[in-house]
Amino acid sequence: MSAPDARTRDGFLDRRLTIAQPADGGHRAGLDAVLLAAALGSDTRGTVIDLGAGAGVAGLSVAARCPAADVVLVEIDPAAAALARENAAENRAAVADRVRVVEADVTAPAAAHDALGLVRHGAAHVIMNPPFHPRDRMRPSPSLARAGAHALEPDDLALWFRAAARLLDPRGTLTVIFRADELPRLLAAVGGRFGSLAVLPVHPRATAAASRVILKGRPQGRAPLRLLPPFVLHGPGETWTDAADAVLRGADLTVPWWG
């Protein structure tokens, strides 16, 4: 077993980023974070808020890929937030000084966010990878850090969307990655806060059911929900598809989200 403070140093975006993560006992980001970041085009501008940022993989990937974006990493766990600050500093060559970290509970009231500089309608884009599991339907992890990153109280997912709606400019976008088999719970939590929803199913292989979905929406959007063609990760022999390999190396996830 790894020591409690043991870390790995993992390369992302064809090693443009090197991210320190807990070796054991905490949440480790990987493919989901890269896919989430790639859903924002490299021409993205303005402030991007990453809710529940962990060690910062998704938000730092946005900063590395999008030179006109400023990124705010929001994380409740002090140890993870400290690691995100360290990762931002150590990857300054890729992200410059365009990343800051805010320790905050995503589900906290608006006044608490205001006090930390998370102002109403201040973000052009919000991205998030919320904990996937309702806490009352899973066996808790013995690691408190991992349990907190993977599970929410049953009603808290809607609070994440409430926070995103408050933080987003009305002309902005929300992007979420989530378990495909929990899509009904995801859509229920969205409620009426976002419209023009587009759902991208992510499949491990062309013959397998989707394991993830990426959801995009706009505040006050009016267009009907769109279910997009699938994004497939692996080809024969578990090799990456060309499209997945390009995303892992830093390319945009080129999807016609709207129109």
MARGUZA-313883 format. One line per 4 residues: for each residue x, y, z of N, C-alpha, C. Coordinates in pm, 1 decimal, padded with zeros to 6 digits. Layout:
BEGIN
X:Y:Z:X:Y:Z:X:Y:Z; ...
***
This chain:
BEGIN
00084.5:-00120.3:00000.0:00000.0:00000.0:00000.0:00087.6:00124.7:00000.0; 00043.3:00227.7:-00073.7:00120.6:00351.7:-00081.6:00112.9:00427.1:00049.8; 00216.4:00506.9:00076.1:00213.6:00595.7:00191.7:00100.4:00694.9:00175.5; 00043.7:00745.5:00286.9:-00072.9:00833.8:00277.6:-00052.0:00955.7:00189.2
00069.2:01008.3:00185.3:00093.7:01128.5:00106.1:00165.7:01097.5:-00024.4; 00167.7:00969.3:-00065.5:00237.1:00932.1:-00189.0:00165.1:00990.3:-00309.8; 00242.5:01025.1:-00411.0:00187.4:01086.0:-00531.1:00242.2:01018.1:-00654.6; 00166.8:01031.6:-00762.5:00218.7:01001.0:-00894.7:00228.2:01132.0:-00972.0
00305.7:01129.6:-01077.6:00314.3:01244.4:-01168.2:00275.4:01194.0:-01306.3; 00160.5:01239.3:-01352.2:00099.0:01184.0:-01472.1:00097.6:01286.1:-01584.6; 00130.5:01240.0:-01705.2:00131.4:01327.8:-01821.2:-00004.1:01333.5:-01888.5; -00044.0:01452.9:-01931.2:-00169.5:01474.1:-02002.5:-00143.3:01561.4:-02124.5
-00229.9:01547.7:-02225.1:-00220.5:01626.6:-02349.2:-00083.7:01608.8:-02413.0; -00046.8:01482.9:-02433.0:00082.7:01452.0:-02495.0:00197.6:01511.6:-02414.1; 00179.1:01509.0:-02280.5:00277.1:01555.4:-02181.2:00300.2:01706.1:-02184.3; 00205.1:01779.6:-02239.2:00211.1:01925.5:-02221.4:00188.2:01962.1:-02075.8
00115.2:01878.1:-02004.8:00091.3:01896.1:-01861.6:00146.1:01776.5:-01786.2; 00205.3:01803.4:-01670.6:00242.8:01698.0:-01577.1:00171.8:01726.7:-01445.9; 00085.7:01634.9:-01405.3:-00004.9:01658.2:-01293.5:00028.4:01563.7:-01179.1; 00051.3:01620.0:-01061.1:00066.9:01540.0:-00940.1:-00071.0:01499.9:-00889.7
-00086.7:01371.9:-00857.0:-00212.2:01320.1:-00804.9:-00183.1:01222.6:-00691.1; -00279.3:01202.0:-00600.7:-00257.4:01104.5:-00494.1:-00243.3:00964.8:-00550.3; -00143.8:00891.7:-00503.2:-00123.1:00755.5:-00551.0:-00230.8:00662.1:-00499.4; -00282.8:00691.7:-00381.8:-00383.5:00605.9:-00320.6:-00462.1:00689.4:-00220.1
-00589.1:00655.5:-00202.9:-00668.4:00720.7:-00099.7:-00740.3:00846.4:-00141.6; -00725.4:00889.0:-00264.9:-00794.2:01008.6:-00312.7:-00840.0:00989.5:-00456.0; -00919.0:01083.1:-00504.0:-00968.5:01074.9:-00641.4:-00855.6:01101.3:-00739.7; -00849.1:01019.3:-00844.5:-00749.7:01036.7:-00950.4:-00822.4:01064.9:-01081.4
-00790.4:01176.0:-01142.8:-00854.0:01213.6:-01268.8:-00782.8:01145.4:-01384.9; -00856.7:01126.9:-01493.2:-00799.7:01064.4:-01611.2:-00874.5:01105.2:-01735.6; -00922.2:01005.3:-01810.2:-00983.8:01029.3:-01940.1:-01105.2:01120.8:-01930.9; -01189.3:01103.6:-01828.6:-01308.7:01188.2:-01817.1:-01272.5:01336.0:-01815.5
-01169.0:01370.5:-01740.5:-01128.6:01510.6:-01730.3:-01080.4:01564.1:-01864.6; -01007.5:01482.1:-01939.6:-00957.1:01526.4:-02070.0:-01071.9:01545.0:-02168.6; -01167.3:01451.5:-02168.7:-01283.6:01464.9:-02256.3:-01364.5:01589.5:-02221.7; -01382.3:01614.1:-02093.5:-01456.5:01732.1:-02050.2:-01389.9:01859.5:-02100.4
-01259.4:01869.7:-02084.5:-01187.1:01988.4:-02130.0:-01193.6:02002.7:-02281.6; -01184.6:01890.6:-02353.3:-01182.2:01894.3:-02499.1:-01315.0:01936.9:-02558.9; -01423.0:01931.2:-02478.7:-01553.0:01975.9:-02527.6:-01560.3:02127.3:-02543.9; -01463.0:02200.3:-02489.2:-01448.4:02343.2:-02516.8:-01345.3:02359.8:-02627.4
-01380.3:02432.1:-02729.9:-01287.4:02453.0:-02840.0:-01166.1:02534.0:-02798.0; -01056.6:02515.8:-02869.4:-00932.1:02585.1:-02834.3:-00942.2:02736.5:-02852.9; -01048.1:02782.9:-02920.0:-01069.8:02927.0:-02936.3:-01156.3:02985.9:-02823.5; -01183.4:02907.7:-02719.9:-01264.2:02954.1:-02607.7:-01200.1:03075.5:-02541.5
-01282.0:03174.3:-02509.4:-01235.0:03297.7:-02447.3:-01311.3:03322.5:-02318.1; -01257.4:03409.2:-02233.9:-01326.2:03449.1:-02112.2:-01296.3:03356.8:-01995.6; -01376.5:03368.7:-01891.1:-01354.8:03292.7:-01768.1:-01424.6:03158.1:-01776.6; -01348.9:03052.6:-01746.4:-01402.0:02916.3:-01739.5:-01391.2:02870.9:-01594.4
-01502.5:02828.4:-01536.8:-01503.4:02778.3:-01399.1:-01518.4:02627.2:-01401.8; -01426.0:02559.2:-01334.4:-01428.8:02413.4:-01320.9:-01478.1:02381.5:-01180.2; -01602.5:02333.4:-01169.5:-01661.4:02302.0:-01039.7:-01621.6:02160.6:-00997.6; -01572.7:02148.6:-00875.3:-01526.3:02018.6:-00827.2:-01399.5:01977.1:-00897.6
-01299.4:02064.9:-00896.9:-01182.3:02051.0:-00984.0:-01084.1:01944.6:-00940.5; -01088.1:01899.6:-00815.4:-00989.0:01803.0:-00769.5:-00848.4:01858.8:-00782.6; -00758.2:01779.0:-00836.3:-00619.5:01823.4:-00855.4:-00602.8:01914.8:-00975.3; -00711.2:01938.8:-01050.1:-00707.5:02040.7:-01154.5:-00691.0:01993.1:-01296.6
-00704.0:01862.9:-01322.3:-00672.9:01811.8:-01456.1:-00760.8:01875.8:-01563.6; -00891.5:01879.1:-01543.9:-00979.3:01933.5:-01648.6:-00954.9:02082.1:-01669.9; -00954.9:02158.6:-01560.9:-00935.6:02302.5:-01575.0:-00799.5:02339.5:-01630.4; -00695.1:02270.8:-01586.8:-00561.3:02297.8:-01639.6:-00551.6:02257.1:-01786.5
-00623.1:02151.9:-01824.9:-00625.5:02114.0:-01966.3:-00692.7:02222.0:-02049.8; -00799.5:02282.8:-01996.9:-00862.2:02395.4:-02067.0:-00762.0:02509.6:-02081.7; -00693.2:02543.1:-01973.5:-00598.3:02654.4:-01978.5:-00485.6:02628.1:-02077.7; -00438.5:02503.6:-02083.3:-00329.5:02470.2:-02176.1:-00376.4:02473.5:-02321.0
-00501.1:02435.5:-02346.0:-00552.4:02427.0:-02482.1:-00611.1:02559.5:-02530.7; -00652.4:02646.0:-02440.5:-00728.2:02766.5:-02474.5:-00653.6:02890.2:-02424.1; -00561.6:02945.2:-02501.6:-00476.9:03053.4:-02452.5:-00550.7:03183.0:-02421.2; -00676.1:03197.7:-02468.3:-00752.0:03320.1:-02439.2:-00847.1:03301.2:-02321.2
-00838.2:03188.2:-02250.9:-00927.7:03161.2:-02137.7:-00854.6:03177.9:-02005.5; -00925.2:03231.8:-01906.5:-00881.3:03232.0:-01766.8:-00963.9:03128.2:-01692.8; -00901.0:03050.9:-01605.3:-00965.6:02934.7:-01544.7:-00967.9:02948.6:-01393.6; -01084.1:02918.6:-01335.5:-01101.0:02914.9:-01190.1:-01132.3:02771.1:-01150.9
-01048.2:02713.8:-01065.7:-01066.8:02578.1:-01016.1:-01135.0:02586.2:-00880.1; -01254.2:02531.1:-00868.9:-01330.7:02535.2:-00743.9:-01330.0:02395.7:-00683.0; -01279.0:02385.3:-00560.7:-01263.5:02255.2:-00496.0:-01287.2:02269.4:-00345.9; -01366.8:02178.6:-00288.9:-01400.9:02185.8:-00147.1:-01293.5:02127.1:-00056.9
-01220.9:02025.5:-00103.9:-01124.1:01954.8:-00019.3:-00993.6:02032.7:-00012.0; -00949.2:02073.0:00107.7:-00828.4:02155.4:00117.0:-00704.2:02088.4:00059.3; -00690.8:01956.6:00078.6:-00572.5:01887.7:00026.5:-00573.4:01886.2:-00125.9; -00689.0:01860.2:-00184.5:-00698.4:01861.1:-00330.3:-00677.5:02001.5:-00385.4
-00732.5:02102.7:-00317.2:-00714.1:02240.8:-00361.5:-00566.0:02279.9:-00357.1; -00496.2:02238.0:-00251.5:-00352.7:02267.4:-00241.4:-00276.8:02201.0:-00355.6; -00316.4:02078.3:-00389.4:-00251.0:02008.1:-00500.0:-00280.4:02077.4:-00632.3; -00403.4:02128.5:-00648.5:-00436.5:02201.9:-00770.6:-00351.2:02327.7:-00784.2
-00329.1:02399.1:-00672.8:-00242.5:02517.8:-00677.2:-00100.1:02478.7:-00716.8; -00053.2:02370.4:-00658.7:00081.7:02323.4:-00691.2:00090.5:02286.5:-00839.4; -00010.8:02218.3:-00890.4:-00008.4:02179.6:-01031.4:-00015.0:02300.7:-01123.1; -00092.4:02401.9:-01086.0:-00097.7:02523.7:-01167.2:00038.7:02591.3:-01171.1
00104.8:02595.3:-01056.3:00236.9:02659.0:-01050.8:00340.1:02580.1:-01130.1; 00335.7:02449.0:-01118.5:00437.5:02367.0:-01184.7:00414.8:02357.7:-01335.5; 00295.5:02391.5:-01381.6:00267.4:02389.6:-01525.2:00253.9:02530.1:-01582.2; 00319.9:02625.8:-01518.7:00306.8:02764.7:-01561.5:00351.2:02785.3:-01705.8
00445.3:02706.5:-01753.9:00488.7:02720.3:-01892.9:00373.9:02693.9:-01989.8; 00279.3:02608.2:-01950.4:00166.3:02575.1:-02037.8:00044.8:02662.1:-02011.9; 00027.3:02708.0:-01886.6:-00097.2:02778.1:-01852.1:-00074.5:02922.5:-01809.5; 00051.2:02966.0:-01806.1:00087.2:03102.2:-01764.9:00028.8:03130.9:-01626.5
-00022.9:03251.1:-01606.0:-00083.5:03286.7:-01477.7:-00234.6:03301.8:-01493.2; -00294.0:03213.3:-01574.1:-00436.3:03223.5:-01606.4:-00522.8:03129.0:-01523.9; -00466.9:03073.2:-01416.7:-00541.4:02976.9:-01334.6:-00536.3:03021.0:-01188.9; -00652.6:03020.2:-01123.0:-00655.1:03039.9:-00978.9:-00744.6:02934.4:-00915.7
-00722.8:02908.8:-00788.8:-00794.5:02804.6:-00715.5:-00876.3:02870.2:-00605.2; -01001.4:02829.4:-00592.8:-01090.6:02877.5:-00488.1:-01138.8:02756.7:-00408.6; -01117.3:02759.5:-00277.2:-01170.6:02654.1:-00190.7:-01314.1:02688.8:-00156.8; -01407.9:02609.1:-00206.9:-01549.2:02638.9:-00185.5:-01631.6:02513.0:-00203.7
-01742.8:02509.0:-00134.8:-01842.2:02404.1:-00151.1:-01935.3:02444.8:-00264.9; -01940.4:02363.6:-00369.6:-02026.4:02396.3:-00483.6:-02170.8:02415.2:-00439.9; -02214.5:02339.6:-00340.4:-02354.8:02343.4:-00298.5:-02385.8:02452.8:-00196.8; -02287.9:02536.0:-00162.7:-02308.9:02641.0:-00063.0:-02402.6:02749.5:-00116.2
-02462.0:02829.3:-00027.3:-02548.6:02939.4:-00072.0:-02471.6:03043.0:-00152.7; -02545.8:03122.1:-00227.9:-02486.0:03222.7:-00315.2:-02398.9:03320.6:-00238.5; -02439.0:03358.4:-00117.9:-02360.6:03455.7:-00041.9:-02221.1:03404.9:-00013.4; -02208.0:03274.8:00011.9:-02075.8:03217.5:00037.1:-01989.3:03224.4:-00088.0
-02047.0:03201.0:-00203.5:-01971.9:03211.7:-00328.2:-01932.4:03356.7:-00356.9; -02025.5:03448.3:-00333.7:-01994.6:03589.8:-00355.1:-01874.0:03632.5:-00271.4; -01868.9:03585.9:-00147.7:-01760.9:03625.2:-00057.5:-01625.7:03575.5:-00106.0; -01624.9:03471.2:-00187.0:-01500.5:03414.3:-00238.7:-01468.8:03463.2:-00380.0
-01545.6:03558.0:-00428.5:-01520.1:03613.5:-00560.9:-01581.8:03534.8:-00674.5; -01670.8:03438.6:-00643.5:-01742.3:03364.4:-00747.1:-01872.6:03438.9:-00775.3; -01863.5:03537.6:-00860.5:-01972.5:03634.0:-00873.5:-02078.0:03584.6:-00971.2; -02199.0:03633.5:-00950.4:-02312.2:03596.9:-01034.7:-02286.5:03635.0:-01180.2
-02306.9:03539.7:-01269.8:-02297.4:03559.6:-01414.7:-02157.6:03606.4:-01457.9; -02054.5:03567.5:-01383.1:-01919.7:03611.4:-01416.5:-01843.3:03519.3:-01509.2; -01897.8:03400.9:-01538.9:-01825.1:03302.5:-01618.6:-01882.4:03291.8:-01758.8; -01793.5:03278.6:-01856.4:-01837.3:03251.1:-01992.8:-01873.5:03103.9:-02011.0
-01807.4:03017.9:-01933.3:-01829.9:02873.6:-01943.6:-01812.4:02812.1:-01805.4; -01892.1:02710.9:-01777.0:-01873.6:02628.2:-01658.4:-01858.9:02484.0:-01704.2; -01759.8:02413.9:-01649.4:-01744.6:02271.1:-01674.0:-01751.9:02199.9:-01540.1; -01799.9:02075.7:-01541.4:-01803.5:02002.6:-01415.3:-01814.1:01852.3:-01438.5
-01752.3:01780.0:-01346.4:-01754.7:01634.0:-01341.9:-01802.2:01597.5:-01201.9; -01934.8:01608.3:-01177.0:-01983.5:01589.6:-01040.3:-01963.4:01446.4:-00993.1; -01960.9:01425.1:-00861.3:-01961.8:01287.7:-00810.9:-02077.9:01209.5:-00871.7; -02048.3:01086.4:-00915.2:-02143.9:01011.2:-00995.3:-02254.6:00943.9:-00914.3
-02228.1:00910.8:-00788.8:-02313.8:00816.7:-00717.8:-02396.8:00885.7:-00609.4; -02527.0:00855.5:-00599.7:-02602.8:00898.9:-00482.7:-02549.4:00826.0:-00359.0; -02523.3:00899.1:-00253.8:-02458.9:00839.4:-00137.3:-02542.1:00726.9:-00075.0; -02675.1:00733.8:-00089.5:-02758.5:00631.2:-00028.1:-02769.2:00504.8:-00112.8
-02700.6:00501.4:-00229.2:-02706.6:00383.2:-00315.7:-02570.6:00320.8:-00339.4; -02471.9:00352.2:-00255.2:-02339.2:00295.2:-00275.2:-02276.0:00261.4:-00142.0; -02181.8:00170.1:-00145.6:-02101.5:00139.2:-00028.1:-01990.9:00242.8:-00018.1; -01980.8:00313.4:00094.4:-01883.1:00422.0:00101.9:-01740.2:00370.6:00096.6
-01653.0:00449.4:00031.8:-01510.8:00417.1:00028.0:-01450.0:00440.0:00166.0; -01353.7:00354.8:00207.0:-01284.5:00381.1:00333.5:-01202.7:00509.0:00331.4; -01172.0:00559.5:00211.6:-01101.3:00686.7:00199.4:-01202.5:00799.3:00196.6; -01196.3:00891.3:00293.0:-01289.6:01003.5:00296.1:-01276.3:01090.3:00172.4
-01151.9:01110.7:00126.2:-01130.8:01195.1:00008.2:-01194.5:01132.5:-00114.8; -01175.4:01002.0:-00132.8:-01233.2:00936.0:-00248.9:-01384.9:00931.1:-00238.2; -01436.9:00904.6:-00119.7:-01581.8:00900.6:-00101.5:-01644.5:01034.6:-00135.4; -01581.6:01144.0:-00092.7:-01634.3:01276.1:-00121.8:-01631.2:01309.6:-00269.1
-01530.8:01258.4:-00340.5:-01519.1:01287.6:-00483.5:-01613.9:01204.0:-00567.3; -01659.0:01089.3:-00515.6:-01737.7:00997.0:-00596.0:-01885.9:00995.5:-00561.6; -01927.0:01049.8:-00445.7:-02065.6:01035.9:-00401.8:-02121.9:01168.8:-00355.3; -02251.7:01188.5:-00383.4:-02326.0:01306.2:-00339.8:-02448.3:01262.4:-00261.2
-02493.6:01349.5:-00174.4:-02625.4:01328.5:-00116.9:-02727.9:01329.3:-00230.6; -02837.3:01253.9:-00217.3:-02928.1:01235.4:-00330.7:-02975.9:01364.3:-00397.1; -02999.8:01469.7:-00319.9:-03054.0:01593.7:-00377.7:-02947.4:01694.8:-00418.5; -02820.0:01663.5:-00394.1:-02716.5:01764.2:-00413.8:-02681.4:01788.6:-00559.9
-02708.8:01692.0:-00649.7:-02673.9:01713.4:-00790.2:-02746.5:01835.6:-00845.4; -02871.4:01853.6:-00807.3:-02945.7:01972.1:-00852.7:-02880.9:02100.6:-00803.0; -02816.6:02094.8:-00685.1:-02749.8:02213.7:-00631.7:-02627.2:02250.0:-00715.5; -02560.5:02151.4:-00775.5:-02448.8:02180.4:-00865.6:-02499.1:02258.9:-00987.0
-02614.0:02218.8:-01039.8:-02668.8:02291.6:-01155.2:-02717.9:02429.8:-01113.8; -02769.8:02441.5:-00992.9:-02808.3:02573.2:-00942.4:-02686.7:02665.3:-00937.9; -02573.9:02613.5:-00887.1:-02452.6:02694.8:-00880.0:-02403.3:02732.7:-01019.0; -02405.0:02637.5:-01111.2:-02359.6:02666.5:-01247.1:-02445.7:02774.0:-01312.0
-02577.4:02765.3:-01293.4:-02667.2:02864.8:-01352.3:-02641.4:03003.7:-01294.5; -02610.1:03009.7:-01165.7:-02584.8:03139.2:-01103.2:-02454.1:03199.5:-01151.6; -02354.0:03115.2:-01174.7:-02221.7:03164.5:-01211.8:-02210.9:03199.5:-01359.5; -02294.4:03141.0:-01443.9:-02280.3:03157.2:-01587.8:-02342.7:03286.0:-01639.4
-02271.8:03350.1:-01730.9:-02331.7:03454.7:-01813.9:-02447.7:03392.2:-01892.5; -02558.6:03463.9:-01908.4:-02671.6:03406.5:-01982.3:-02637.1:03360.7:-02123.1; -02527.5:03414.3:-02180.8:-02486.6:03372.8:-02314.9:-02384.5:03259.5:-02311.6; -02353.3:03208.3:-02191.8:-02247.3:03109.5:-02176.4:-02294.1:02966.5:-02198.3
-02204.5:02873.5:-02167.7:-02235.2:02731.5:-02184.6:-02195.3:02654.8:-02059.5; -02269.7:02548.1:-02035.2:-02237.7:02450.6:-01931.2:-02200.8:02319.6:-01999.2; -02094.9:02255.2:-01951.4:-02054.1:02124.9:-02003.6:-02030.7:02031.1:-01886.0; -02092.6:01912.8:-01892.7:-02088.8:01815.6:-01782.6:-02055.9:01678.8:-01839.3
-01972.7:01602.0:-01768.7:-01953.5:01460.5:-01801.4:-02008.4:01379.2:-01685.9; -02076.3:01268.2:-01722.3:-02146.5:01190.6:-01620.8:-02160.3:01046.9:-01669.5; -02198.1:00958.3:-01578.6:-02222.9:00819.4:-01614.9:-02342.6:00809.3:-01707.8; -02329.1:00728.6:-01813.5:-02438.8:00715.0:-01908.8:-02561.4:00649.8:-01845.6
-02540.3:00553.9:-01755.9:-02655.7:00485.7:-01696.6:-02728.1:00571.9:-01593.7; -02673.9:00688.4:-01563.6:-02740.0:00781.4:-01472.5:-02794.4:00904.3:-01547.5; -02811.5:00890.5:-01679.6:-02861.4:01004.0:-01758.0:-02997.5:01054.0:-01709.3; -03092.2:00967.2:-01672.2:-03219.0:01021.1:-01621.5:-03200.7:01109.3:-01498.4
-03114.0:01069.3:-01406.4:-03089.8:01151.0:-01287.0:-03024.3:01283.3:-01324.9; -02934.1:01279.1:-01423.2:-02867.6:01401.2:-01468.2:-02969.4:01499.7:-01525.6; -03056.2:01452.0:-01614.2:-03154.5:01540.2:-01676.6:-03254.6:01592.6:-01574.4; -03290.1:01508.9:-01477.3:-03381.6:01555.3:-01372.6:-03318.8:01668.3:-01291.7
-03187.5:01657.9:-01266.3:-03119.4:01761.1:-01188.5:-03106.9:01891.8:-01266.4; -03096.7:01882.9:-01399.0:-03090.6:02004.6:-01481.2:-03217.2:02087.2:-01461.1; -03331.0:02018.2:-01454.3:-03457.6:02089.0:-01438.1:-03479.5:02188.5:-01549.6; -03527.2:02306.0:-01515.7:-03549.6:02409.8:-01615.2:-03440.1:02513.7:-01621.0
-03326.2:02484.8:-01559.6:-03220.8:02586.7:-01551.2:-03145.2:02604.2:-01682.5; -03140.6:02499.4:-01763.7:-03067.4:02504.0:-01890.0:-03154.3:02445.5:-01999.6; -03134.3:02497.5:-02120.4:-03202.7:02444.8:-02236.9:-03104.9:02424.5:-02350.0; -03158.3:02400.9:-02470.2:-03074.4:02369.5:-02586.0:-02973.8:02259.7:-02550.0
-03022.6:02157.0:-02482.4:-02934.5:02051.2:-02433.8:-02890.8:01961.1:-02549.2; -02762.2:01924.2:-02547.4:-02706.5:01828.9:-02643.2:-02632.9:01722.2:-02564.4; -02659.5:01596.4:-02596.9:-02601.9:01482.9:-02524.6:-02514.6:01402.8:-02619.9; -02387.0:01388.6:-02584.1:-02292.4:01309.0:-02661.6:-02265.7:01178.4:-02587.7
-02309.8:01061.4:-02640.0:-02275.7:00933.9:-02576.8:-02130.0:00897.3:-02606.3; -02059.1:00852.6:-02504.4:-01919.3:00810.7:-02518.5:-01914.1:00659.7:-02496.2; -01869.4:00586.7:-02598.9:-01870.1:00440.2:-02596.0:-01726.9:00387.1:-02585.2; -01703.5:00286.7:-02500.1:-01569.0:00226.1:-02494.9:-01529.1:00165.3:-02628.4
-01623.9:00097.8:-02694.3:-01604.8:00036.8:-02826.1:-01733.5:00055.9:-02905.9; -01725.6:00039.7:-03034.8:-01843.0:00061.2:-03118.9:-01955.1:-00036.1:-03086.1; -01920.6:-00154.5:-03035.6:-02021.4:-00256.7:-03006.3:-02067.5:-00255.4:-02860.8; -02016.7:-00163.2:-02780.3:-02049.7:-00158.7:-02637.8:-02144.9:-00043.9:-02608.9
-02221.7:-00061.1:-02501.7:-02309.2:00047.5:-02457.1:-02225.6:00166.3:-02410.9; -02283.9:00284.4:-02417.8:-02213.5:00404.6:-02371.0:-02183.6:00393.1:-02222.2; -02065.3:00437.0:-02183.2:-02027.1:00439.2:-02041.1:-02034.2:00579.5:-01982.6; -02025.8:00680.1:-02065.9:-02032.0:00819.2:-02023.7:-02121.0:00896.9:-02120.0
-02169.4:01009.7:-02072.5:-02232.5:01108.5:-02159.7:-02169.5:01243.5:-02129.4; -02156.6:01324.9:-02231.8:-02118.7:01464.8:-02215.0:-02240.4:01547.4:-02252.6; -02282.4:01630.5:-02159.6:-02402.0:01714.0:-02176.2:-02359.6:01858.9:-02188.5; -02410.2:01925.4:-02291.5:-02391.5:02070.0:-02304.7:-02526.7:02138.7:-02300.7
-02529.4:02257.4:-02241.4:-02652.2:02334.9:-02238.3:-02623.2:02482.5:-02226.4; -02727.5:02560.8:-02246.3:-02718.9:02706.5:-02235.7:-02824.3:02756.9:-02137.7; -02791.1:02856.4:-02058.5:-02894.8:02917.5:-01976.0:-03008.6:02969.5:-02064.6; -03129.0:02937.9:-02028.1:-03246.1:02987.6:-02099.3:-03250.4:02944.9:-02246.2
-03178.4:02835.3:-02278.9:-03183.5:02784.7:-02416.2:-03322.7:02735.4:-02450.9; -03357.9:02745.3:-02578.1:-03493.1:02711.5:-02621.1:-03497.2:02593.6:-02719.1; -03384.8:02554.6:-02775.1:-03384.9:02447.5:-02875.0:-03415.2:02313.0:-02809.1; -03476.2:02218.2:-02882.4:-03504.9:02086.6:-02825.7:-03377.2:02007.8:-02799.0
-03387.3:01911.2:-02710.5:-03273.2:01825.5:-02678.2:-03225.7:01751.9:-02802.9; -03093.3:01741.2:-02818.1:-03033.0:01668.8:-02930.1:-02950.2:01553.9:-02875.8; -02972.4:01433.3:-02928.3:-02888.2:01317.2:-02897.5:-02793.6:01299.1:-03014.8; -02664.9:01319.0:-02989.0:-02564.9:01327.4:-03095.7:-02510.5:01189.2:-03132.8
-02448.5:01178.3:-03250.9:-02382.7:01051.9:-03286.8:-02276.6:01016.0:-03183.2; -02247.4:00886.4:-03163.9:-02157.5:00844.9:-03056.5:-02012.4:00882.1:-03082.4; -01941.2:00899.4:-02971.4:-01795.9:00915.0:-02975.1:-01737.3:00784.4:-02922.1; -01656.0:00716.0:-03003.4:-01604.3:00582.9:-02970.1:-01456.8:00594.5:-02933.0
-01420.7:00533.0:-02820.4:-01284.9:00545.9:-02767.7:-01186.6:00445.6:-02826.4; -01226.9:00319.2:-02837.9:-01133.3:00213.0:-02874.5:-01175.1:00143.6:-03002.3; -01074.0:00110.5:-03082.8:-01093.5:00027.9:-03200.1:-01050.8:-00114.6:-03172.5; -01015.7:-00189.2:-03275.5:-00973.5:-00327.8:-03256.9:-00850.4:-00337.7:-03165.8
-00849.6:-00439.8:-03081.3:-00733.6:-00462.0:-02995.7:-00714.4:-00357.7:-02888.9; -00820.1:-00282.9:-02855.5:-00813.5:-00180.5:-02750.8:-00724.0:-00061.9:-02787.1; -00686.2:-00049.2:-02913.4:-00616.6:00072.3:-02956.1:-00716.1:00188.6:-02955.0; -00663.1:00309.5:-02935.7:-00748.8:00426.9:-02942.4:-00795.5:00449.4:-03085.5
-00918.3:00494.0:-03103.0:-00959.7:00541.5:-03234.0:-00880.1:00667.8:-03267.5; -00876.9:00702.4:-03394.7:-00804.0:00823.4:-03435.2:-00859.7:00946.3:-03364.0; -00993.0:00952.4:-03352.2:-01054.5:01069.3:-03288.4:-01019.1:01076.6:-03140.8; -01022.1:00963.2:-03071.6:-00987.7:00962.6:-02929.6:-00840.4:00994.8:-02908.8
-00754.4:00940.0:-02993.1:-00611.1:00966.9:-02980.2:-00582.7:01116.0:-02999.3; -00651.0:01178.1:-03093.9:-00630.6:01321.9:-03116.3:-00671.9:01402.1:-02993.8; -00785.0:01366.7:-02931.9:-00829.9:01438.0:-02811.5:-00730.3:01420.5:-02698.0; -00679.5:01300.3:-02679.5:-00582.5:01275.8:-02573.3:-00454.8:01358.1:-02593.6
-00424.8:01392.1:-02717.5:-00305.6:01471.5:-02748.1:-00334.1:01621.7:-02745.0; -00461.1:01659.3:-02721.1:-00491.7:01801.5:-02704.2:-00583.7:01861.4:-02807.0; -00635.9:01780.0:-02898.6:-00727.0:01833.6:-03000.6:-00864.3:01861.6:-02940.9; -00940.9:01944.9:-03011.0:-01079.8:01969.5:-02973.6:-01163.1:01842.5:-02995.3
-01265.2:01829.7:-02912.6:-01367.9:01729.3:-02936.7:-01464.4:01791.2:-03036.3; -01440.6:01767.6:-03163.3:-01513.7:01837.5:-03270.1:-01651.5:01774.2:-03286.9; -01749.1:01837.7:-03226.5:-01887.5:01788.1:-03225.0:-01978.1:01905.1:-03260.0; -02076.0:01884.0:-03350.5:-02172.6:01991.0:-03381.7:-02278.3:01999.2:-03270.1
-02240.8:02061.1:-03158.0:-02330.9:02063.0:-03042.8:-02464.8:02124.8:-03074.9; -02464.7:02230.8:-03151.9:-02588.9:02299.3:-03187.0:-02589.2:02331.3:-03335.3; -02707.6:02330.4:-03395.3:-02722.2:02374.7:-03533.2:-02672.9:02275.3:-03635.0
***
